[in-house]
Amino acid sequence: MDHLASLRDAAPTPFWLDDPGRPHPAPALVGGTRCDLLVVGGGYSGLWTALIAKERDPSADVVLIDSDRVAGAASGRNGGFCEASLTHGLDNGLARWPREIGTLQRIGRENLQAIEDTLDRYGVDCDWERTGSLVVATEPYQLDGLAEEAGAAARLGGKPVLLDADGVRAEIDSPTFLGGLWDKDDVAMVNPARLAWGLRRACADLGVRIHEHTPALSLDDHGTAVSVRTPYGRITARRAALATNAFPSLLRRHRPYTVPVYDYALMTEPLSEDRLAAVGWARRQGFADSANQFHYVRLSADNRILWGGYDAVHSYGGGVRAERDQRHRTFATLARHFFTTFPQLEGVRFTHAWGGAIDTSTRFCVFFDTSHRGKVAYAAGYTGLGVGATRFGAEVMLDLLHGERTERTALEMVRRKPLPFPPEPVRSAGIKLTTWSLAQADRHEGRRNLWLRTLDRFGLGFGS
């Protein structure tokens, strides 16, 4: 079967949002209002901030606004990997915060368990499966890297399982798999949109006032308060948390610290029992491969395969635009790679093909800041691992807004920001050179060229 034929019926919409259970939008805010805490952004970061704020102080008047709909952007479009890592993987954390990595790993595991406990407490039905995930080697040179990562994880309290070719293929059968590293405890699979919608309901039940289709147009200081202008009025708040992810920050000085990068995914039709048996996958782990341009893959509750990643596309000048959600060249590449990995699934069709923007920073994970004399807090730069880390980010923003010194706020990761991206045209030229160099490294047994080694030396990163 021609791999392109598999895309013939693919709907150009995110699978998770194509759900008859999607809640009706909350009404837009019309007229002015006052509150104790204003949360700008209705993705995971904003939802967790609003929810935890009400849990800490049930009497607090919390307002959450979103320019579109809750989970309409990255929170409803991602692969649904909810990971304990706060640092975009152990390697990145070790390279940047070696003295704090043990603490970061522990806090990350506690954060993942707190997410699971919250879902139980509020009865959130989001297909939560604590299956763990695999990293697989598809080239011989990648095997040593998996062994090194397994050793580092074990030293920091993890329980990694290193698999040879037979072992990994006993879990998920692909002729391309040469080995694997299974993290059994620190990753859960989740329906990302239903997770966000469940948090939305929990927020509303606690009294959070939610307004969708309410863009924040400007942010101003008003002495002991701040105000945000919307199309139909002004919100005055004692404190504000900005959770706008890849969208331009209301704080202009923060904008150089993130760039939007577009990521793409496909979803297959549900697999029959025979087709699923041909792959194995009895334990339903997610997996990713070890390349710089990697794929992330998992099963849905109805046994579809989500196949995403590889290309990470930045456009000159940045910006988040709806027309960039579709990229047929990338969809064709993903389909070809899918059938190379799973030739036994020839004839399977894709039902959905979509993309969306994620925010990335030069250190490849979240950073924090405050402004307006501590009345405004900001978290951004999750770089695709926000499903889990946003709850930690919400806790940090609330600590900062209340001037509390906690174990979280004492972290160097929280106290220091990454280097900003340079202005255009240097920004796009540098990103283009980096993505080309990463692809070349994948083709040459992982060997990093002078440009990548220079970025490593200065602690800069960019990739899929």
C-alpha positions in Angstrom: 0.0 0.0 0.0 1.2 3.5 -0.9 1.8 5.3 2.4 0.2 8.4 1.0 -3.1 6.5 0.4 -3.3 6.0 4.2 -3.8 9.7 4.6 -6.7 10.0 2.1 -9.4 10.2 4.8 -7.5 12.0 7.5 -9.5 14.8 9.1 -7.5 18.0 9.5 -8.3 18.3 13.2 -6.8 17.2 16.5 -8.2 13.8 17.4 -8.6 14.6 21.1 -10.7 17.7 20.3 -12.9 15.8 17.9 -15.0 14.5 20.8 -18.8 14.8 21.3 -18.1 15.2 25.0 -16.3 18.5 24.5 -17.9 21.0 26.9 -19.8 24.0 25.7 -17.7 27.2 25.9 -18.1 29.4 28.9 -19.5 32.8 28.1 -17.1 35.6 27.3 -16.6 38.3 29.9 -18.7 41.3 29.2 -18.1 44.4 31.3 -15.5 44.9 34.0 -14.8 42.8 37.1 -12.5 42.5 40.1 -10.9 39.5 41.6 -8.1 38.3 43.9 -6.3 36.3 41.2 -6.6 36.5 37.5 -5.3 33.6 35.4 -4.6 34.3 31.7 -4.7 31.1 29.7 -6.9 28.1 29.7 -4.4 25.3 29.1 -2.9 23.1 31.7 -0.8 25.8 33.2 -3.7 28.1 33.8 -6.1 25.4 34.9 -3.7 24.0 37.5 -3.0 27.5 38.8 -6.6 28.3 39.3 -7.4 24.9 40.9 -4.5 25.0 43.3 -5.2 28.6 44.2 -8.7 27.6 45.3 -7.5 24.6 47.1 -5.0 26.7 49.1 -7.6 29.4 49.8 -11.2 28.5 49.1 -12.3 32.1 49.8 -10.1 33.5 47.0 -12.0 35.0 44.1 -10.3 33.5 41.0 -11.0 34.4 37.4 -9.6 32.4 34.4 -9.8 33.8 30.9 -8.8 32.3 27.5 -8.8 33.9 24.1 -10.3 30.8 22.5 -11.5 27.7 24.4 -10.0 25.7 27.3 -7.6 23.1 25.8 -8.0 24.6 22.3 -4.2 24.9 21.9 -1.3 22.7 23.1 -3.2 21.2 25.9 -5.7 19.6 23.6 -3.3 18.7 20.8 -0.3 16.9 22.5 0.5 13.2 22.6 -0.8 12.7 26.1 2.5 11.7 27.8 2.3 12.8 31.4 5.9 12.6 32.7 7.5 13.0 36.1 10.4 14.9 34.6 10.5 18.7 35.2 13.6 19.2 33.1 12.7 17.7 29.7 14.5 14.5 30.6 17.2 13.3 32.9 20.1 14.2 30.5 19.0 17.8 30.2 18.5 18.1 34.0 21.9 16.6 34.7 23.6 18.9 32.3 22.1 22.1 33.7 21.5 21.4 37.4 23.7 18.5 38.5 23.7 19.6 42.2 19.9 19.8 42.3 19.0 16.9 40.0 18.2 14.5 42.9 15.8 17.1 44.3 14.3 17.8 40.9 13.7 14.1 40.3 12.0 13.6 43.6 9.8 16.7 43.2 8.9 15.5 39.7 7.8 12.1 41.0 5.8 13.8 43.8 4.2 16.0 41.3 3.1 13.1 39.1 1.6 11.4 42.0 -0.2 14.6 43.0 -1.7 14.7 39.5 -3.0 11.2 39.9 -4.4 11.9 43.3 -6.2 15.1 42.0 -7.8 13.1 39.2 -9.1 10.6 41.8 -10.3 13.3 44.2 -12.3 15.1 41.5 -13.4 12.1 39.6 -11.7 13.2 36.3 -12.2 10.6 33.6 -9.3 11.0 31.2 -8.1 7.5 30.4 -5.3 7.8 32.8 -2.9 4.8 32.5 0.3 4.6 34.6 2.0 2.4 32.0 5.4 4.0 31.9 7.2 4.5 28.6 10.0 3.1 26.5 12.9 4.8 24.8 13.9 2.6 21.9 17.2 2.4 20.0 16.8 2.1 16.2 20.6 2.4 15.4 23.4 0.5 17.1 25.2 3.6 18.3 22.2 4.5 20.4 22.5 1.5 22.7 25.3 2.9 24.7 23.3 6.0 25.4 20.4 4.0 26.8 22.8 2.0 29.1 24.3 5.3 30.4 20.8 6.8 31.0 19.7 3.6 32.8 22.7 3.9 35.1 22.1 7.6 35.9 18.4 7.0 36.5 19.1 4.1 38.9 21.6 6.2 40.9 18.8 8.8 41.3 16.2 6.4 42.6 14.6 5.4 39.4 13.9 1.8 38.4 14.8 1.6 34.7 14.6 -1.7 32.9 17.2 -2.1 30.1 16.0 -4.3 27.3 17.9 -6.0 24.5 16.4 -6.4 21.0 14.4 -9.5 21.9 13.2 -7.9 25.1 12.0 -4.7 23.6 10.3 -6.6 20.7 8.5 -8.7 23.2 6.9 -5.5 24.5 6.3 -3.8 21.1 7.3 -5.6 18.0 9.1 -3.6 15.3 11.9 -4.9 13.1 13.6 -1.5 13.6 14.0 -1.9 17.4 17.5 -2.9 18.6 17.0 -2.2 22.3 15.0 -0.2 24.8 14.9 1.5 28.2 11.6 1.1 30.0 10.7 3.7 32.7 7.9 1.8 34.4 6.9 4.2 37.1 7.4 7.8 36.0 5.1 8.2 33.0 1.3 8.0 32.5 -0.7 8.0 29.3 -3.7 10.3 29.3 -6.4 11.7 27.0 -5.0 15.3 27.0 -8.2 17.1 26.2 -10.3 15.2 28.7 -7.6 15.9 31.3 -8.0 19.7 30.6 -11.8 19.5 30.5 -11.8 17.6 33.8 -9.6 20.2 35.4 -12.0 22.9 34.0 -15.0 21.2 35.7 -13.1 20.9 39.0 -12.2 24.6 38.8 -15.8 25.6 38.2 -17.0 23.4 41.0 -14.7 25.2 43.4 -16.0 28.5 42.3 -13.4 29.7 39.7 -15.1 32.1 37.3 -14.2 30.9 33.7 -14.6 33.0 30.6 -13.7 31.7 27.2 -13.4 33.7 24.0 -12.0 36.5 26.2 -8.5 37.6 24.9 -6.2 39.6 27.2 -5.2 42.7 25.2 -2.9 44.6 27.6 -1.6 44.5 31.2 -1.3 47.6 33.3 -0.2 48.5 36.9 -2.6 50.1 39.2 -0.7 50.5 42.5 -1.7 47.7 44.7 -3.4 45.8 41.8 -3.0 45.1 38.1 -5.6 45.3 35.3 -6.0 43.4 32.1 -8.0 44.9 29.2 -10.3 42.6 27.3 -12.5 43.5 24.3 -15.5 44.1 26.5 -14.1 45.4 29.7 -11.3 45.5 32.2 -10.4 43.0 34.9 -8.7 44.4 38.0 -6.9 41.8 40.1 -4.7 41.8 43.2 -2.4 39.3 41.5 -2.2 37.8 38.0 -0.6 34.6 36.6 0.3 34.5 33.0 -0.1 31.0 31.4 0.0 31.8 27.7 2.4 29.1 26.5 3.5 29.7 22.9 1.3 32.8 22.5 3.0 36.2 22.9 3.3 37.2 26.5 1.5 40.3 27.8 4.9 41.2 29.1 7.0 42.4 26.1 10.3 41.8 27.9 9.5 38.1 28.3 8.8 37.5 24.6 12.5 36.9 23.5 12.7 33.9 25.9 10.4 31.6 24.0 9.7 30.8 20.4 6.8 28.8 19.0 7.7 25.6 17.3 5.2 23.5 15.4 4.8 19.8 16.1 2.7 17.4 14.1 0.9 14.1 14.7 -1.2 11.4 13.0 -3.9 9.1 14.5 -4.8 5.7 13.0 -8.2 4.1 12.8 -8.9 1.7 15.8 -6.8 -1.5 15.4 -8.6 -4.8 15.2 -7.6 -7.5 17.8 -5.6 -9.3 15.1 -3.7 -6.1 14.0 -2.9 -5.2 17.6 -1.8 -8.7 18.3 0.7 -8.4 15.4 2.4 -5.6 17.3 2.1 -7.0 20.8 1.9 -4.0 23.1 0.1 -5.8 25.9 1.3 -3.4 28.5 0.3 -0.3 26.5 3.5 1.8 27.2 4.1 4.9 25.2 7.4 5.0 23.4 9.8 7.3 21.7 12.9 6.6 19.7 16.4 7.8 20.5 17.1 10.1 17.5 17.4 13.9 17.8 14.4 14.0 15.4 12.4 11.6 17.4 8.9 10.1 17.2 6.5 9.8 20.1 4.0 7.0 19.9 1.2 5.6 22.1 -2.1 3.8 22.1 -5.4 5.5 22.7 -8.2 4.0 24.8 -9.9 2.6 21.7 -6.6 1.1 20.4 -5.6 3.7 17.8 -1.9 4.5 17.4 -0.9 8.1 17.8 2.3 8.7 15.7 3.8 12.1 16.1 7.0 14.2 16.2 10.1 14.1 14.0 9.7 17.6 12.4 9.9 20.6 14.7 9.1 23.6 12.5 9.9 27.2 13.3 8.7 30.0 10.9 10.5 33.3 10.3 9.2 35.9 12.8 7.5 33.3 15.0 3.9 33.8 15.7 1.0 31.3 16.2 -1.2 31.0 13.1 -3.9 28.5 12.4 -2.7 27.9 8.8 0.4 26.3 10.3 -1.6 23.6 11.9 -1.5 21.6 8.7 1.7 20.6 7.0 1.2 17.9 4.4 4.9 17.3 3.7 5.3 16.4 7.4 2.2 14.2 7.4 3.6 12.3 4.4 7.0 11.8 6.2 5.3 10.6 9.3 3.1 8.1 7.4 6.2 6.7 5.6 8.1 6.3 8.9 5.0 4.7 10.5 4.9 1.8 8.0 8.7 1.4 8.1 8.4 0.9 11.9 5.3 -1.3 11.7 5.3 -3.1 8.3 2.8 -5.6 9.7 0.2 -2.8 9.8 0.1 -2.3 6.0 -3.4 -1.2 5.0 -4.1 0.8 8.2 -5.5 4.2 7.6 -5.1 7.5 9.4 -8.3 9.3 10.6 -6.8 12.5 11.9 -3.7 14.7 11.0 -3.0 17.8 12.9 -0.3 20.1 14.3 0.1 22.9 16.8 2.6 25.2 18.4 4.6 24.5 21.5 6.8 27.0 23.4 10.4 26.3 23.6 13.2 28.0 25.5 17.0 27.9 25.1 17.3 25.6 28.1 14.6 23.3 26.8 12.3 23.4 29.8 10.2 25.7 31.9 11.4 29.0 33.4 9.8 31.6 35.7 9.7 35.3 36.4 7.7 38.0 38.2 6.9 41.6 37.3 4.9 44.6 38.5 6.6 44.4 41.9 5.7 40.8 42.4 2.0 41.1 41.6 2.4 39.2 38.3 4.0 35.7 37.8 4.9 34.0 34.6 5.8 30.4 33.5 6.7 29.3 30.0 9.1 27.3 27.9 7.8 23.8 28.7 9.0 22.5 25.3 6.4 19.8 24.9 6.6 18.3 28.4 3.9 20.5 29.9 1.3 17.8 30.5 2.9 17.0 33.9 5.3 19.9 34.6 2.6 22.5 34.4 1.2 21.5 37.8 4.7 22.1 39.3 4.8 25.4 37.4 1.5 26.4 38.9 2.7 25.7 42.4 5.8 27.8 41.7 3.8 30.8 40.3 1.5 30.8 43.3 4.5 30.6 45.7 6.1 33.6 43.9 2.9 35.6 43.9 2.6 35.2 47.7 6.2 35.9 48.4 6.8 32.4 49.9 10.2 30.9 50.1 9.6 27.2 49.5 11.7 24.3 48.4 10.4 25.0 44.9 11.3 28.7 44.8 14.8 28.0 46.2 15.7 25.9 43.1 18.2 27.4 40.7 15.9 26.3 38.0 13.3 28.7 39.4 15.7 31.5 40.3 17.5 31.8 37.0 16.1 32.4 33.5 17.6 31.0 30.3 19.4 33.0 27.7 16.9 34.8 25.4 16.7 34.0 21.7 18.4 36.6 19.5 16.3 38.9 17.3 15.5 38.1 13.7 17.0 37.3 11.3 19.7 35.7 13.5 17.0 33.8 15.4 15.6 31.9 12.4 19.0 31.4 10.9 20.3 29.8 14.1 17.3 27.6 14.5 17.5 26.5 10.9 21.2 25.6 11.3 20.5 23.8 14.5 17.7 21.6 13.1 19.9 20.8 10.0 22.8 19.9 12.3 20.6 17.6 14.5 19.4 15.8 11.3 23.0 15.4 10.2 23.9 14.0 13.6 21.2 11.4 13.3 22.7 10.4 9.9 26.2 10.1 11.3 25.9 7.9 14.4 25.1 10.8 16.7 28.3 12.8 16.0 27.6 16.4 16.8 29.2 19.0 14.6 31.0 22.2 15.6 27.7 24.2 15.8 26.0 21.7 18.1 29.1 21.4 20.3 29.2 25.2 20.6 25.5 25.2 21.7 26.3 22.5 24.2 29.1 24.5 25.6 26.8 27.5 26.3 23.9 25.4 27.5 21.6 26.2 24.6 19.2 23.7 23.0 16.7 23.2 20.3 15.2 20.2 18.7 12.0 18.1 18.2 
